Amino acid sequence: MKSFLSAPTLVFLLVIGVLVLNSRPTSSWLEVEDQTEFSYIPGSPNGPENWGKLHKDWAICNNGTKQSPIDIVCNRMISAPWLRKLKKLYKPSSATLTNRGHDIELQWDVPGSAGFIKIYGTIYTLDRVHWHSPSEHTINGKRYDLELHMVHKNVRLQKVAVVAVLYKICSGCTDSFLSMLESAICEISAGTEKKVSLGLVDPNDIDVGSREYYRYKGSLTTPPCTEGVIWTIKKQVMTVSKEQVMSLRIAVHDGAIGNARPLQAINNRHILYYHPWFQTTSPLSTADM
């Protein structure tokens, strides 16, 4: 059948389709951009224990059964070498640094332009990174000084996958990625600007350490606390300077000591531990993970 659309019109429609598919939706399954409605101050009316009461769309923050963060404990781990090395393909793209109220966030300007990871056959595009101090997750009860979240999304499936990196303060140490952002963080900290354009930022510059990692099913750690998030927590603890951690907290001016959500109940969830020692078949289905 003959098409009544000209070639330029077809090209235009294709471009519009791609932009719609890759646009950032404002659906309730995403973390909120305006963080002024909640706080990290325990006992306050909008503190962590009350997040689920602030909006009906946030109710799962209080009544969810698969919430994050959790304590990664050895006696709950299942050795899972069959998970294999995390598949990722990142590339440089233009990004913006933003003061969101409780954290400093780096977001790539064009959705999907910074690359992706692949988990259980599903592709999640890298969208943003942000930091929490002290760390939100703990390892066998030990809390670290900083935690970075690399947030990946599959818009079509409305799913989120987060790669987390833990850091400890080390005298004389610095994190090279934060060093690259030092001047922009200082600019935001001055209070005159909430957003700073960074130009090209390469996600490969984030040192995530060795190939070993922990994995479990959890939630967003900020409202609306959506569940079904796949967490990949790198085992190797990286190093950072005290000044770098302080610069991230000072910049937000929120009056809180930190921006880490309290630990949540593990309930009956599995915690998988990937190590590249040998390969075997999976004893679990993806629904169990």
C-alpha positions, -999 to +999 in steps of 0.1 A: +000+000+000+013+034-009+024+057+020+009+091+021+037+104+043+067+121+027+102+111+037+108+143+058+076+137+076+085+101+084+119+112+097+103+138+119+078+112+134+106+088+141+126+115+159+096+124+180+090+088+188+125+083+201+123+114+222+090+102+238+104+068+245+135+083+262+119+112+280+120+113+318+085+106+330+072+120+363+054+088+373+051+079+409+076+050+405+105+075+402+123+092+430+110+127+437+130+156+424+118+181+450+132+169+483+119+198+505+088+178+517+107+152+536+137+153+559+163+130+575+159+144+610+146+116+633+115+125+653+106+154+631+071+155+615+085+148+580+114+126+592+121+090+579+096+073+603+068+095+589+076+095+551+047+071+544+022+095+561+031+126+540+015+115+508-008+086+499+017+077+470+044+074+496+025+049+519+049+020+510+077+039+528+060+027+560+042-005+551+065-020+524+081-054+529+111-050+505+125-017+516+160-003+513+186+001+527+195-031+546+223-046+565+242-070+542+249-098+566+271-129+559+246-154+573+220-143+548+242-145+518+239-171+490+271-176+470+261-168+434+291-171+409+265-178+382+255-141+382+288-133+364+305-100+359+283-070+357+277-062+321+280-024+314+288-001+285+293+035+295+303+065+274+309+103+280+280+126+277+270+161+288+258+163+324+245+188+350+252+189+388+222+198+409+215+206+445+182+187+451+178+198+488+192+168+506+218+156+482+240+166+453+231+149+421+248+145+388+224+138+359+232+132+323+213+157+301+201+134+274+184+102+286+203+071+276+233+090+263+257+078+291+253+041+284+238+012+302+240-020+323+224-053+315+209-074+344+190-107+339+187-098+301+171-064+307+189-031+297+189-002+322+202+031+310+224+052+333+205+083+343+222+099+373+245+095+403+241+110+438+258+105+472+246+097+508+267+102+539+271+082+560+264+051+539+229+039+538+237+002+535+259-015+561+280-046+558+277-070+588+266-040+609+294-017+598+284+017+584+308+035+561+314+072+555+299+077+521+278+058+495+274+066+458+243+055+439+245+050+401+208+050+392+198+031+360+163+030+346+142+011+321+114+035+313+093+011+293+092-015+321+092+012+348+121-006+366+151+007+384+186-008+390+211+009+413+248+002+415+261+013+449+297+020+459+308+023+496+336+046+508+357+050+539+376+081+549+413+077+545+440+102+555+458+114+524+433+097+501+409+113+476+383+100+452+393+110+417+357+114+404+348+138+432+380+157+426+368+164+391+336+179+405+353+199+432+349+234+417+312+227+407+304+215+442+319+246+456+299+267+432+267+251+444+277+253+480+280+291+477+242+292+474+241+313+443+234+285+419+214+252+423+225+238+389+259+238+372+266+225+337+296+202+336+301+195+300+311+159+291+313+135+320+325+099+315+308+074+339+339+052+334+358+076+356+338+063+386+360+037+402+337+009+413+364-014+425+367-051+420+342-074+402+327-089+434+293-076+445+262-082+466+227-082+450+192-081+464+157-068+456+148-036+475+134-001+470+143+035+464+157+049+496+139+082+492+101+088+486+081+073+471+102+043+482+091+023+452+099-015+455+113-038+429+146-020+426+176-043+418+205-034+440+241-042+431+264-032+459+301-035+451+320-054+477+353-035+476+351-004+498+368+026+481+385+055+498+376+092+500+389+122+519+371+138+549+370+171+530+352+155+500+325+140+523+321+172+541+318+192+509+288+171+498+270+176+531+278+214+535+266+221+499+230+211+506+222+234+536+195+211+549+204+213+586+207+175+589+238+157+601+235+132+572+212+120+544+211+083+551+177+065+555+176+042+586+181+005+579+150-015+569+139-050+578+154-077+555+123-100+560+126-131+538+148-117+510+178-134+495+212-116+494+233-129+466+271-127+466+289-128+432+325-138+431+344-149+399+358-181+414+339-207+394+307-210+374+276-230+381+239-229+374+214-208+393+195-225+422+170-196+421+147-180+396+149-142+390+117-138+409+134-151+440+163-125+438 
